[in-house]
Amino acid sequence: MTFMVEGEAIPQGRPRFTRQGHAYDPAKSRDYKEQVALAASFAMRGEEIFPKGIPLKCVITIWQKMPKRFTKKQKQLAETEFLRPTVKPDVDNIAKAITDAMNGIVYADDAQIVELVCGKYYAEEPRVMVKVSPYAMGV
């Protein structure tokens, strides 16, 4: 199962708390998770979710927008993947938002993910590609 989410990737934000002590997602994180959930739902139409107990592999590829300040040489390096983003947002926080958003849509629980491969690259158009498949040892 593969799908694309257009636009900049938004990391999972730190939880906020009400005065009563209840935790909730910051609005930016919540909105991005809804966008991911919608893209995942569209990709899953007609497909059964991966049931509990099935180990999964998740590959997340993040393309961040190239900074305008990049020189021609830097753009060439970025396009050939020799220059990779070492700036925020952190790849693990983006992955957390995406895997949480797919709960109940792609799989029963994100605890089923036994292998996670995630990378950041530069591109003219920011986007995220997500691939989820049953885990196969050695593949």
Residue pairs with C-beta under 8 A, 6 or more apart in sequence:
1 43
1 44
1 47
1 106
1 131
1 132
1 133
2 43
2 129
2 130
2 131
2 132
3 39
3 40
3 42
3 43
3 129
3 130
4 39
4 127
4 128
4 129
4 130
5 35
5 36
5 39
5 98
5 127
5 128
5 129
5 130
6 125
6 126
6 127
7 35
7 126
7 127
8 64
8 65
8 126
9 32
9 62
9 64
9 89
9 94
9 97
9 98
9 126
9 128
10 28
10 29
10 31
10 32
10 89
10 94
10 97
11 29
11 88
11 89
11 90
11 93
11 94
11 96
11 97
12 25
12 29
12 93
12 94
12 96
12 97
12 100
13 25
13 26
13 28
13 29
14 26
15 23
15 24
15 25
15 26
16 23
16 24
16 25
16 26
17 23
17 24
18 24
24 30
25 33
29 97
32 97
32 101
33 97
33 100
33 101
34 101
36 97
36 98
36 101
36 102
36 128
36 130
37 101
37 102
37 105
40 101
40 102
40 105
40 106
40 130
41 105
44 105
44 106
49 104
49 105
49 106
49 107
49 108
50 56
50 106
50 107
50 108
50 112
50 132
50 134
51 108
52 108
52 109
52 112
53 112
54 107
54 112
54 134
55 112
55 114
55 134
55 135
56 107
56 112
56 113
56 114
56 115
56 132
56 133
56 134
56 135
57 113
57 114
57 115
57 116
57 117
57 132
57 133
57 134
57 135
57 136
57 139
58 95
58 99
58 113
58 115
58 116
58 117
58 130
58 131
58 132
59 116
59 117
59 118
59 130
59 131
59 132
60 94
60 95
60 98
60 116
60 117
60 118
60 119
60 128
60 129
60 130
60 131
61 118
61 119
61 121
61 128
61 129
61 130
62 91
62 94
62 118
62 119
62 120
62 121
62 128
63 120
63 121
63 122
63 123
63 125
63 126
63 127
63 128
64 85
64 87
64 120
64 121
64 122
64 123
64 126
65 122
65 123
65 124
65 125
65 126
66 75
66 78
66 122
66 123
66 124
70 78
74 83
77 83
78 84
78 121
78 122
78 123
79 122
81 121
83 122
84 119
84 120
84 121
84 122
85 120
85 121
85 122
91 118
91 119
91 120
92 118
94 118
94 128
95 116
95 118
98 128
98 130
99 110
99 113
99 116
100 110
102 110
102 130
102 132
103 109
103 110
106 132
107 113
107 132
114 135
115 135
